[in-house]
Amino acid sequence: MSKKEKRWRRFYLILMIFIYAVFVPVTVLEWLFGDGRFPLTAIVVSTALPMMRKNHINQIQSKA
């Protein structure tokens, strides 16, 4: 595993922890208990991030 790949994996790990532990629960709770709109952004981001991560890491591995 190259240094570049390790850095990106660490970045994605931190990003995913933030999104799944903070962003998604807060937006869903806002929607349920507040006067917020349906959390479409949270749903799209939480489903697209793993696919984006996988494709990006595969690109890095294929270039190396």
ZAMARLO-226825 format. One record per residue (C-alpha): x, y, z. Coordinates in steps of 0.02 Angstrom, whole numbers. Layout:
residues N
+--------+--------+--------+
!      x !      y !      z !
+--------+--------+--------+
!      X !      Y !      Z !
...
+--------+--------+--------+
end
This chain:
residues 64
+--------+--------+--------+
!      x !      y !      z !
+--------+--------+--------+
!      0 !      0 !      0 !
!     73 !    166 !    -53 !
!     86 !    322 !     54 !
!    -42 !    409 !    -54 !
!   -167 !    268 !    -30 !
!   -139 !    266 !    158 !
!   -172 !    454 !    168 !
!   -332 !    439 !     67 !
!   -392 !    291 !    171 !
!   -363 !    391 !    331 !
!   -454 !    542 !    255 !
!   -603 !    435 !    205 !
!   -607 !    353 !    377 !
!   -615 !    522 !    464 !
!   -744 !    586 !    339 !
!   -854 !    433 !    359 !
!   -846 !    439 !    549 !
!   -899 !    621 !    544 !
!  -1039 !    592 !    420 !
!  -1110 !    434 !    499 !
!  -1086 !    486 !    681 !
!  -1130 !    671 !    672 !
!  -1206 !    734 !    510 !
!  -1335 !    598 !    472 !
!  -1403 !    581 !    650 !
!  -1416 !    769 !    673 !
!  -1508 !    796 !    509 !
!  -1626 !    651 !    542 !
!  -1664 !    714 !    718 !
!  -1691 !    889 !    650 !
!  -1814 !    818 !    525 !
!  -1906 !    714 !    655 !
!  -1916 !    839 !    797 !
!  -1893 !   1006 !    714 !
!  -1969 !   1096 !    569 !
!  -1831 !   1040 !    452 !
!  -1855 !    967 !    279 !
!  -1833 !    785 !    230 !
!  -1647 !    741 !    249 !
!  -1617 !    703 !     66 !
!  -1439 !    769 !     69 !
!  -1393 !    657 !    215 !
!  -1467 !    505 !    127 !
!  -1378 !    541 !    -37 !
!  -1211 !    575 !     47 !
!  -1222 !    423 !    160 !
!  -1258 !    308 !     13 !
!  -1138 !    385 !   -112 !
!   -985 !    401 !      0 !
!   -940 !    216 !     11 !
!   -954 !    197 !   -178 !
!   -851 !    354 !   -207 !
!   -718 !    292 !    -84 !
!   -707 !    122 !   -167 !
!   -691 !    194 !   -342 !
!   -560 !    320 !   -288 !
!   -453 !    192 !   -195 !
!   -464 !     74 !   -346 !
!   -403 !    215 !   -459 !
!   -256 !    248 !   -344 !
!   -212 !     63 !   -340 !
!   -221 !     46 !   -529 !
!   -106 !    196 !   -557 !
!     26 !    130 !   -436 !
+--------+--------+--------+
end
